[in-house]
Amino acid sequence: MDRKAVVVGATGLVGDYVVQELLVQKEYSQVMVLDRRPLEITHPKLEQVLIDWETAAESSVRL
């Protein structure tokens, strides 16, 4: 079964570890990261979405 994961706060200590573990797991086909800063890694399964949390709360965009 292909699983997809979403991680919020991946630049922190725990979030970084979680992302690294998800990327090596064969069960996960995609790992989406929602964060305010880009990660320093690249991976075919990794999709990064940069969000300004201050303006996201004010906008009409729903996450």
Residue, then its C-alpha position, 0 to 999 in steps of 0.5 A: m500500500d502506498r502511503k502519503a505523509v504530511v509533516v508540519g514543522a520539519t525544520g525542527l529537531v523532531g520534524d527533521y528526524v521524522v522526515q528522514e525516517l519517512l523518506v527511507q520507508k518503502e511504504y511511503s510514496q510521498v512526503m509533503v512538508l509544510d514549513r516556513r523555511p526550505l529543507e536543505i535536502t532533496h529527495p524524489k519523494l519529498e515535496q516542500v510547501l513553504i508557508d508564511w503562517e502569519t499571512a496564511a491565517e489572514s488569507s482565504v486559502r484553506l490548508 
